[in-house]
Amino acid sequence: DPLGDQDLQLALNLCYELHYLSFRGVKTAWEWESGMIELRCELEPVFTRGIGREIEPGPEIRPDEIGSCLLSLKPDPVAGSLVEHLSGETDLNQTRDLLIHRSPIRLRQSDPCGWTMARLRGRPRRALARLLKDAVPGRSLYARTIRSMGLDDRDGAYLDLLPGSTLAEVNLISFLGLHRRARGAMFDQIAMREILAPAEDRASATAMRRLGLGDEASAYFEESTSRSEKLRSAAVSDLAEGQARIDPSLAPDIILGAKSLLAVQKRLVRRVMDRWQEGASSLLAERPLRHPG
């Protein structure tokens, strides 16, 4: 079960981290150490095949159909249960749980997207640049939310608490950013994320207000919800459809990126809801690792 395997996903995450901030005491040469790259090249196909088994094949998509196809894709029904639970039932501990699950993506999403932007030209490049510009204040707001809840907003602060299903989503975006051949999938992953985010963000804002956590805690979700329509339009029309028109050969990969995101998010949401229904935390129980530097 590659998408839930803790050892596989943690190993991949550690390999990818060498391309970001790395770890305290690790020499910079490890980023491109041949043995490490060889190991990563063994792990990645296992990961991508695991995603492939979760994706149903579809008809060939034309570039002008990208937008409508994206909007027709639906998340796992359990995602709706999570949104409902956030709005009306989630308690303080569960809210903190979810903030920790989401923190690697919310705090770092723009970083691998920067690798992708270097491979674009014209309208799609400008669209991604606008999205990344909007992501900078959002990252700061999310960090403020984390701190207001008494949590650590440093990169990797909760790596040892994240299950494989959470790391799989983080690893997906790192994989798509690092591999030029996967750039098509990155476009729709970005667009699909902008389509999915508003429902959960609105529910999270409701949860923050219901729990009496104040403006500092809800600021990120309020801001994200208010600008979601503009970002979704830019991600779908200018980025995903725009790049497909420039390079029609990328159209199948573009849809694959959206379906891949849905596949890894399904696994995470199901774990979260199953654990919460059992009255348990959806995070791992132990903290054996040191914080990264």
Residue frames relative to the residue before (quaternion, step in Angstrom):
aa qw qx qy qz dx dy dz
D 1.0000 0.0000 0.0000 0.0000 0.00 0.00 0.00
P 0.1784 -0.8542 0.4754 0.1118 3.60 0.41 1.20
L 0.6840 0.5106 -0.3085 0.4199 3.60 0.95 -0.78
G 0.7549 0.3364 -0.2184 0.5189 3.58 1.20 -0.28
D 0.4953 0.6891 -0.4132 0.3303 3.57 1.29 -0.12
Q 0.4027 -0.7567 0.4657 0.2200 3.56 -0.48 1.22
D 0.6735 0.5059 -0.3106 0.4404 3.59 0.86 -0.93
L 0.6621 0.5082 -0.3072 0.4571 3.58 0.89 -0.94
Q 0.7253 0.4510 -0.2624 0.4491 3.56 0.73 -1.04
L 0.6428 0.4999 -0.3333 0.4752 3.61 1.02 -0.69
A 0.6359 0.5245 -0.3344 0.4568 3.60 0.97 -0.80
L 0.6555 0.4968 -0.3087 0.4778 3.59 0.95 -0.87
N 0.6491 0.5333 -0.3179 0.4395 3.56 0.94 -0.89
L 0.6552 0.5036 -0.3089 0.4710 3.59 0.99 -0.82
C 0.6224 0.5283 -0.3368 0.4692 3.59 1.05 -0.75
Y 0.6931 0.4775 -0.2797 0.4619 3.58 0.89 -0.94
E 0.6073 0.5858 -0.3600 0.3980 3.58 1.02 -0.73
L 0.5666 0.6004 -0.3823 0.4151 3.60 1.15 -0.52
H 0.6750 0.4687 -0.2888 0.4913 3.62 1.21 -0.46
Y 0.6493 0.4646 -0.3167 0.5121 3.59 1.29 -0.10
L 0.8266 -0.1430 0.1392 0.5262 3.60 -0.51 -1.20
S 0.3192 -0.7517 0.4972 0.2931 3.58 1.29 -0.39
F 0.5252 -0.6342 0.4782 0.3053 3.59 -1.25 -0.41
R 0.6148 -0.5449 0.4198 0.3857 3.52 -1.18 0.57
G 0.8270 0.2335 -0.1797 0.4788 3.57 -0.90 0.94
V 0.6031 0.5365 -0.3677 0.4618 3.61 1.26 -0.02
K 0.4410 -0.7104 0.4826 0.2607 3.58 -0.74 1.04
T 0.5715 -0.6331 0.4062 0.3280 3.56 -1.03 0.84
A 0.5747 0.6135 -0.3767 0.3892 3.60 1.13 -0.55
W 0.5568 0.6240 -0.3939 0.3814 3.61 1.17 -0.43
E 0.5083 0.6643 -0.4302 0.3396 3.61 1.15 -0.43
W 0.8066 0.1814 -0.0756 0.5575 3.58 0.97 -0.87
E 0.2664 0.7647 -0.5390 0.2317 3.59 1.12 0.56
S 0.5238 -0.7038 0.3799 0.2932 3.57 -0.67 1.14
G 0.6512 0.5169 -0.3282 0.4484 3.60 0.97 -0.76
M 0.6409 0.5177 -0.3171 0.4698 3.56 1.06 -0.77
I 0.6529 0.4998 -0.3133 0.4753 3.58 0.97 -0.85
E 0.6274 0.5335 -0.3343 0.4583 3.59 1.03 -0.77
L 0.6426 0.5110 -0.3181 0.4741 3.57 0.97 -0.84
R 0.6567 0.5140 -0.3147 0.4534 3.57 0.89 -0.92
C 0.6668 0.5037 -0.2941 0.4638 3.58 1.02 -0.80
E 0.6170 0.5008 -0.3484 0.4972 3.59 1.24 -0.25
L 0.6911 0.4918 -0.2754 0.4524 3.57 1.01 -0.82
E 0.6403 0.5829 -0.3375 0.3691 3.59 0.91 -0.89
P 0.6697 0.4830 -0.3389 0.4509 3.67 0.82 -0.75
V 0.5963 0.5415 -0.3669 0.4653 3.60 1.09 -0.61
F 0.6531 0.5180 -0.2933 0.4680 3.56 0.98 -0.90
T 0.7225 0.4470 -0.2665 0.4551 3.60 0.73 -1.02
R 0.6157 0.5181 -0.3575 0.4740 3.60 1.09 -0.58
G 0.6131 0.5483 -0.3406 0.4555 3.57 1.09 -0.69
I 0.6403 0.4951 -0.3173 0.4942 3.57 1.03 -0.76
G 0.6454 0.5530 -0.3179 0.4202 3.57 0.93 -0.92
R 0.6475 0.5277 -0.3223 0.4454 3.58 1.04 -0.73
E 0.6736 0.4914 -0.2853 0.4727 3.59 1.24 -0.45
I 0.6733 0.5099 -0.2734 0.4604 3.58 1.28 -0.28
E 0.3039 -0.7355 0.5776 0.1816 3.55 -0.89 0.96
P 0.4556 -0.6808 0.4911 0.2962 3.61 -0.88 0.89
G 0.1510 -0.7919 0.5879 0.0671 3.54 -1.14 0.64
P 0.6782 -0.4760 0.3523 0.4352 3.59 -1.26 0.03
E 0.6189 -0.5299 0.4185 0.4012 3.54 -1.25 0.34
I 0.2431 -0.7932 0.5504 0.0941 3.56 -0.89 0.99
R 0.3385 -0.7172 0.5727 0.2076 3.55 -0.97 0.90
P 0.6578 -0.5294 0.3503 0.4054 3.61 -1.14 0.51
D 0.7029 0.4617 -0.2882 0.4579 3.61 0.95 -0.77
E 0.6419 0.5086 -0.3275 0.4712 3.59 1.29 -0.02
I 0.4088 0.7493 -0.4518 0.2595 3.57 1.28 -0.17
G 0.6886 0.5046 -0.2983 0.4270 3.58 0.78 -1.01
S 0.6971 0.4639 -0.2829 0.4677 3.58 0.80 -0.98
C 0.6241 0.5300 -0.3401 0.4625 3.58 1.07 -0.69
L 0.6325 0.5403 -0.3246 0.4502 3.57 0.97 -0.85
L 0.7131 0.4650 -0.2600 0.4557 3.55 0.82 -1.03
S 0.6499 0.5194 -0.3218 0.4520 3.59 1.21 -0.40
L 0.5638 0.5990 -0.3930 0.4110 3.61 1.21 -0.35
K 0.1756 -0.8079 0.5591 0.0619 3.55 -0.85 0.96
P 0.4583 -0.6651 0.5085 0.2985 3.60 -1.01 0.75
D 0.6826 -0.4516 0.3732 0.4369 3.54 -1.31 0.22
P 0.5773 -0.6193 0.3953 0.3562 3.65 -0.92 0.82
V 0.5838 0.5861 -0.3808 0.4130 3.59 1.10 -0.57
A 0.5533 0.6005 -0.3968 0.4193 3.60 1.18 -0.51
G 0.6300 0.5219 -0.3279 0.4724 3.58 1.08 -0.71
S 0.6266 0.5315 -0.3331 0.4625 3.58 1.08 -0.72
L 0.6244 0.5342 -0.3354 0.4607 3.56 1.07 -0.75
V 0.6475 0.5169 -0.3154 0.4626 3.58 0.93 -0.90
E 0.6637 0.4963 -0.3048 0.4692 3.60 0.91 -0.88
H 0.6518 0.5159 -0.3150 0.4580 3.57 0.99 -0.85
L 0.6287 0.5331 -0.3295 0.4604 3.57 1.00 -0.81
S 0.6899 0.5110 -0.2882 0.4240 3.55 0.84 -0.99
G 0.8620 0.2166 -0.0644 0.4538 3.56 0.82 -0.96
E 0.8216 0.3040 -0.1158 0.4681 3.60 1.07 -0.57
T 0.5478 0.6600 -0.4125 0.3068 3.59 1.02 -0.66
D 0.2855 -0.7508 0.5693 0.1751 3.57 -1.03 0.80
L 0.7535 -0.4061 0.2596 0.4472 3.57 -1.30 0.07
N 0.6701 0.5026 -0.3098 0.4499 3.61 0.88 -0.90
Q 0.6633 0.4930 -0.3107 0.4695 3.60 0.96 -0.79
T 0.6189 0.5386 -0.3381 0.4610 3.57 1.05 -0.72
R 0.6583 0.4874 -0.3014 0.4881 3.57 1.00 -0.80
D 0.5705 0.5854 -0.3625 0.4476 3.57 1.08 -0.73
L 0.7246 0.4555 -0.2539 0.4505 3.54 0.71 -1.12
L 0.5992 0.5504 -0.3602 0.4564 3.59 1.05 -0.67
I 0.6648 0.4930 -0.3021 0.4730 3.59 0.99 -0.82
H 0.6261 0.5298 -0.3388 0.4611 3.61 0.98 -0.79
R 0.7436 0.4284 -0.2238 0.4621 3.56 0.87 -0.95
S 0.5258 0.6960 -0.4036 0.2760 3.61 1.12 -0.53
P 0.6452 0.5200 -0.3790 0.4120 3.70 0.80 -0.69
I 0.6818 0.4630 -0.2850 0.4895 3.58 1.02 -0.79
R 0.6904 0.4943 -0.2950 0.4382 3.58 0.79 -0.97
L 0.7223 0.4326 -0.2487 0.4788 3.59 1.01 -0.73
R 0.8076 0.2995 -0.1248 0.4924 3.59 1.14 -0.50
Q 0.3779 0.7722 -0.4676 0.2054 3.60 1.19 -0.15
S 0.6855 0.5063 -0.3030 0.4264 3.59 0.91 -0.83
D 0.5688 0.6373 -0.3907 0.3430 3.63 1.09 -0.53
P 0.7312 0.3748 -0.2656 0.5044 3.67 0.67 -0.91
C 0.5637 0.5769 -0.3937 0.4408 3.60 1.18 -0.42
G 0.5910 0.5709 -0.3594 0.4423 3.58 1.16 -0.57
W 0.6084 0.5300 -0.3545 0.4724 3.59 1.06 -0.66
T 0.6635 0.5079 -0.3063 0.4561 3.58 0.96 -0.87
M 0.6277 0.5598 -0.3507 0.4118 3.60 0.93 -0.81
A 0.6173 0.5605 -0.3469 0.4296 3.59 1.07 -0.66
R 0.6964 0.4597 -0.2571 0.4875 3.59 1.25 -0.37
L 0.6293 0.5298 -0.3208 0.4694 3.58 1.28 0.19
R 0.1044 -0.7514 0.6447 0.0942 3.50 -1.38 0.32
G 0.8043 0.3403 -0.2073 0.4408 3.55 -1.29 0.26
R 0.8609 -0.1527 0.1149 0.4716 3.53 -1.24 -0.68
P 0.6608 0.4921 -0.3439 0.4504 3.66 0.84 -0.77
R 0.6306 0.5269 -0.3421 0.4558 3.59 1.00 -0.73
R 0.6598 0.4956 -0.3101 0.4720 3.59 0.95 -0.86
A 0.6357 0.5309 -0.3307 0.4525 3.59 1.03 -0.77
L 0.6793 0.4721 -0.2987 0.4759 3.58 0.89 -0.88
A 0.6121 0.5468 -0.3516 0.4503 3.59 1.05 -0.71
R 0.6466 0.5042 -0.3223 0.4732 3.61 1.01 -0.78
L 0.6417 0.5223 -0.3240 0.4587 3.58 0.98 -0.82
L 0.6718 0.4898 -0.2982 0.4689 3.57 0.95 -0.87
K 0.6098 0.5455 -0.3495 0.4566 3.57 1.06 -0.72
D 0.6748 0.4794 -0.2887 0.4811 3.59 0.98 -0.83
A 0.6283 0.5646 -0.3365 0.4161 3.58 1.13 -0.61
V 0.5722 0.6246 -0.3853 0.3661 3.62 1.09 -0.58
P 0.7078 0.4048 -0.2930 0.4993 3.66 0.72 -0.87
G 0.6023 0.5671 -0.3598 0.4315 3.59 1.11 -0.62
R 0.6260 0.5346 -0.3299 0.4621 3.55 1.05 -0.76
S 0.6635 0.4992 -0.3050 0.4663 3.58 0.96 -0.86
L 0.6452 0.5175 -0.3199 0.4621 3.57 1.01 -0.79
Y 0.6483 0.5057 -0.3319 0.4625 3.59 0.97 -0.79
A 0.6207 0.5340 -0.3397 0.4628 3.58 1.03 -0.76
R 0.6350 0.5174 -0.3276 0.4709 3.59 1.03 -0.76
T 0.6253 0.5336 -0.3327 0.4622 3.57 1.02 -0.79
I 0.6369 0.5322 -0.3159 0.4596 3.57 0.95 -0.95
R 0.6962 0.4765 -0.2819 0.4569 3.58 0.80 -0.99
S 0.6482 0.5336 -0.3292 0.4321 3.60 0.97 -0.81
M 0.6817 0.4559 -0.2760 0.5013 3.58 1.24 -0.43
G 0.5531 -0.6342 0.3777 0.3863 3.57 1.29 0.20
L 0.5275 0.6297 -0.3974 0.4090 3.57 1.24 0.49
D 0.5326 -0.6306 0.4813 0.2950 3.54 -1.34 0.39
D 0.2264 -0.8157 0.5210 0.1088 3.60 -0.65 1.08
R 0.4307 0.6982 -0.4781 0.3138 3.62 1.18 0.23
D 0.5906 -0.5556 0.4476 0.3770 3.56 -1.19 0.61
G 0.8509 0.1715 -0.1301 0.4793 3.56 -0.93 0.93
A 0.3667 0.7729 -0.4692 0.2190 3.59 1.24 0.07
Y 0.7933 0.2615 -0.1299 0.5342 3.59 1.07 -0.70
L 0.1935 0.8219 -0.5152 0.1468 3.58 1.16 0.53
D 0.7030 0.4795 -0.2702 0.4504 3.57 0.93 -0.87
L 0.6681 0.4734 -0.3136 0.4808 3.61 1.24 -0.10
L 0.6042 0.5997 -0.3457 0.3948 3.58 1.25 -0.28
P 0.3767 -0.7284 0.5237 0.2308 3.61 -0.77 0.99
G 0.7067 -0.4656 0.3221 0.4244 3.56 -1.26 0.29
S 0.6396 0.5451 -0.3342 0.4267 3.59 1.02 -0.74
T 0.6358 0.4848 -0.3289 0.5025 3.62 1.15 -0.50
L 0.6665 0.5080 -0.3004 0.4555 3.56 0.90 -0.93
A 0.5801 0.5948 -0.3782 0.4083 3.61 1.11 -0.61
E 0.6624 0.4869 -0.3140 0.4749 3.60 0.98 -0.77
V 0.6352 0.5145 -0.3224 0.4774 3.58 1.03 -0.78
N 0.6804 0.4933 -0.2888 0.4586 3.58 0.93 -0.90
L 0.5885 0.5771 -0.3757 0.4237 3.58 1.07 -0.64
I 0.7100 0.4503 -0.2836 0.4613 3.58 0.76 -0.95
S 0.6144 0.5254 -0.3498 0.4734 3.61 1.12 -0.59
F 0.6377 0.5279 -0.3190 0.4614 3.58 0.96 -0.87
L 0.6915 0.4779 -0.2880 0.4589 3.59 0.83 -0.97
G 0.6706 0.5028 -0.3046 0.4525 3.58 1.03 -0.69
L 0.6914 0.5002 -0.2793 0.4403 3.57 0.99 -0.83
H 0.7500 0.3962 -0.2066 0.4877 3.58 1.01 -0.79
R 0.4067 -0.7246 0.5011 0.2419 3.57 -0.56 1.12
R 0.6365 0.5507 -0.3342 0.4241 3.59 1.00 -0.79
A 0.6962 0.4627 -0.2655 0.4804 3.60 1.22 -0.45
R 0.3552 0.7764 -0.4771 0.2083 3.60 1.24 0.11
G 0.6010 0.5641 -0.3666 0.4315 3.60 1.05 -0.65
A 0.6637 0.4989 -0.2975 0.4712 3.56 0.97 -0.88
M 0.6041 0.5646 -0.3597 0.4323 3.60 1.09 -0.65
F 0.6249 0.5644 -0.3557 0.4055 3.61 0.94 -0.82
D 0.7434 0.4024 -0.2397 0.4774 3.57 0.79 -0.98
Q 0.5480 0.5722 -0.4055 0.4559 3.58 1.16 -0.40
I 0.6463 0.5051 -0.3126 0.4791 3.58 1.01 -0.84
A 0.6784 0.4941 -0.2919 0.4587 3.57 0.88 -0.98
M 0.6611 0.5098 -0.3126 0.4532 3.59 0.93 -0.88
R 0.6223 0.5398 -0.3412 0.4527 3.57 1.04 -0.72
E 0.6620 0.4929 -0.3078 0.4734 3.59 1.01 -0.78
I 0.6226 0.5262 -0.3391 0.4695 3.59 1.16 -0.54
L 0.7304 0.4578 -0.2361 0.4484 3.58 0.92 -0.95
A 0.6179 0.6360 -0.3444 0.3084 3.59 0.97 -0.87
P 0.6420 0.5751 -0.3760 0.3402 3.67 0.74 -0.87
A 0.6540 0.5276 -0.3409 0.4216 3.63 0.86 -0.85
E 0.6994 0.4462 -0.2781 0.4842 3.58 0.86 -0.92
D 0.6439 0.5255 -0.3342 0.4445 3.60 1.00 -0.74
R 0.6355 0.5091 -0.3356 0.4736 3.60 0.99 -0.76
A 0.6609 0.4992 -0.3074 0.4685 3.58 0.96 -0.86
S 0.6412 0.5206 -0.3267 0.4595 3.58 1.02 -0.76
A 0.6310 0.5187 -0.3320 0.4717 3.59 1.02 -0.79
T 0.6333 0.5247 -0.3205 0.4700 3.58 1.02 -0.82
A 0.6515 0.5184 -0.3112 0.4582 3.57 0.97 -0.89
M 0.6487 0.5230 -0.3236 0.4483 3.59 0.94 -0.86
R 0.6727 0.4796 -0.2967 0.4789 3.58 0.96 -0.87
R 0.6558 0.5256 -0.3159 0.4403 3.59 0.93 -0.89
L 0.7105 0.4378 -0.2494 0.4912 3.58 1.08 -0.76
G 0.4566 -0.7235 0.4232 0.2982 3.58 1.30 0.05
L 0.3430 0.7902 -0.4509 0.2336 3.57 1.13 0.66
G 0.5407 -0.6787 0.3758 0.3252 3.60 1.23 -0.02
D 0.7158 -0.4829 0.3228 0.3878 3.51 -1.39 0.29
E 0.6083 0.5782 -0.3597 0.4076 3.59 1.01 -0.75
A 0.6939 0.4747 -0.2736 0.4673 3.57 0.98 -0.85
S 0.7619 0.3994 -0.2128 0.4634 3.60 0.93 -0.81
A 0.4311 0.7468 -0.4445 0.2426 3.63 1.24 -0.29
Y 0.6510 0.5267 -0.3290 0.4365 3.59 0.88 -0.92
F 0.7190 0.4615 -0.2610 0.4495 3.57 0.80 -1.03
E 0.6096 0.5303 -0.3484 0.4751 3.58 1.09 -0.63
E 0.6763 0.4898 -0.2888 0.4683 3.58 0.90 -0.93
S 0.6551 0.5248 -0.3132 0.4442 3.57 0.92 -0.93
T 0.6647 0.5068 -0.3048 0.4565 3.57 0.93 -0.85
S 0.6710 0.5273 -0.3036 0.4237 3.60 0.96 -0.84
R 0.7706 0.3310 -0.1937 0.5091 3.60 1.08 -0.60
S 0.3848 0.7769 -0.4476 0.2191 3.60 1.25 0.04
E 0.6512 0.5313 -0.3359 0.4252 3.61 0.93 -0.82
K 0.6486 0.5145 -0.3157 0.4636 3.59 0.97 -0.85
L 0.6826 0.4841 -0.2909 0.4636 3.57 0.90 -0.90
R 0.6344 0.5308 -0.3401 0.4473 3.58 0.98 -0.78
S 0.6527 0.5198 -0.3163 0.4514 3.57 0.93 -0.88
A 0.6685 0.4958 -0.2992 0.4666 3.58 0.94 -0.90
A 0.6736 0.5039 -0.3031 0.4477 3.60 0.93 -0.89
V 0.7114 0.4513 -0.2674 0.4677 3.59 0.91 -0.88
S 0.7714 0.3957 -0.2098 0.4521 3.59 0.64 -1.13
D 0.7793 0.3785 -0.1976 0.4587 3.56 0.65 -1.12
L 0.7443 0.4038 -0.2296 0.4799 3.57 0.95 -0.82
A 0.7709 0.3688 -0.2167 0.4720 3.60 0.43 -1.18
E 0.7236 0.4072 -0.2530 0.4966 3.59 0.71 -1.04
G 0.6380 0.5515 -0.3346 0.4206 3.57 0.97 -0.81
Q 0.6907 0.4577 -0.2909 0.4784 3.58 0.90 -0.85
A 0.6190 0.5424 -0.3467 0.4499 3.61 1.06 -0.67
R 0.6443 0.5047 -0.3288 0.4712 3.60 1.05 -0.68
I 0.6531 0.5039 -0.3139 0.4702 3.57 1.03 -0.77
D 0.7950 0.0621 -0.0003 0.6034 3.58 0.99 -0.89
P 0.2215 -0.8273 0.5021 0.1201 3.62 0.15 1.27
S 0.5726 0.6067 -0.3876 0.3922 3.61 1.13 -0.46
L 0.6438 0.5361 -0.3182 0.4437 3.59 1.24 -0.40
A 0.4389 0.7384 -0.4410 0.2601 3.62 1.22 -0.32
P 0.6736 0.4735 -0.3363 0.4570 3.70 0.78 -0.80
D 0.6557 0.5078 -0.3165 0.4605 3.60 1.00 -0.78
I 0.6047 0.5732 -0.3569 0.4223 3.57 1.06 -0.72
I 0.6748 0.4582 -0.2863 0.5027 3.59 0.92 -0.87
L 0.6010 0.5674 -0.3541 0.4374 3.59 1.06 -0.71
G 0.6304 0.5463 -0.3368 0.4368 3.60 1.02 -0.74
A 0.6554 0.5027 -0.3088 0.4716 3.57 0.98 -0.84
K 0.6759 0.4878 -0.2939 0.4678 3.58 0.91 -0.91
S 0.6169 0.5443 -0.3455 0.4514 3.60 1.07 -0.66
L 0.6439 0.5128 -0.3195 0.4694 3.56 0.98 -0.83
L 0.6475 0.5144 -0.3201 0.4621 3.59 0.94 -0.85
A 0.6420 0.5422 -0.3240 0.4347 3.58 1.02 -0.80
V 0.7200 0.4252 -0.2723 0.4760 3.60 0.81 -0.92
Q 0.6333 0.5231 -0.3430 0.4556 3.59 1.04 -0.65
K 0.5915 0.5702 -0.3642 0.4386 3.59 1.07 -0.68
R 0.6719 0.5011 -0.3075 0.4505 3.57 0.87 -0.93
L 0.6629 0.5054 -0.3086 0.4582 3.59 0.96 -0.84
V 0.6809 0.4971 -0.3016 0.4454 3.59 0.80 -1.01
R 0.6459 0.5147 -0.3302 0.4571 3.59 0.97 -0.76
R 0.6335 0.5133 -0.3424 0.4669 3.59 0.98 -0.73
V 0.6540 0.5282 -0.3166 0.4394 3.55 0.87 -0.99
M 0.7135 0.4570 -0.2709 0.4568 3.59 0.75 -1.03
D 0.6283 0.5351 -0.3419 0.4494 3.61 1.00 -0.76
R 0.6865 0.4805 -0.2849 0.4655 3.57 0.91 -0.93
W 0.6525 0.5104 -0.3222 0.4581 3.57 0.95 -0.80
Q 0.6463 0.5146 -0.3234 0.4614 3.58 1.01 -0.76
E 0.6563 0.4811 -0.3036 0.4956 3.57 1.21 -0.46
G 0.4933 -0.6704 0.4136 0.3690 3.58 1.30 -0.10
A 0.5858 0.5774 -0.3550 0.4443 3.57 1.25 0.43
S 0.5767 -0.5489 0.4635 0.3891 3.56 -1.30 0.26
S 0.4204 -0.7031 0.5175 0.2471 3.56 -1.12 0.69
L 0.5681 0.5712 -0.3814 0.4534 3.59 1.32 0.01
L 0.5843 -0.5355 0.4555 0.4054 3.55 -1.31 0.14
A 0.5439 -0.6939 0.3896 0.2663 3.54 -1.11 0.65
E 0.7684 0.3839 -0.1947 0.4736 3.60 1.03 -0.65
R 0.2247 -0.7581 0.5974 0.1339 3.56 -1.26 0.43
P 0.0677 0.8562 -0.5099 0.0478 3.62 0.44 1.12
L 0.6845 0.5170 -0.2832 0.4289 3.60 1.19 -0.43
R 0.4628 -0.6304 0.5400 0.3111 3.56 -1.29 0.41
H 0.5721 -0.5627 0.4568 0.3839 3.55 -1.23 0.42
P 0.4914 -0.6365 0.4918 0.3340 3.61 -1.08 0.64
G 0.4927 -0.6618 0.4740 0.3074 3.55 -1.15 0.52
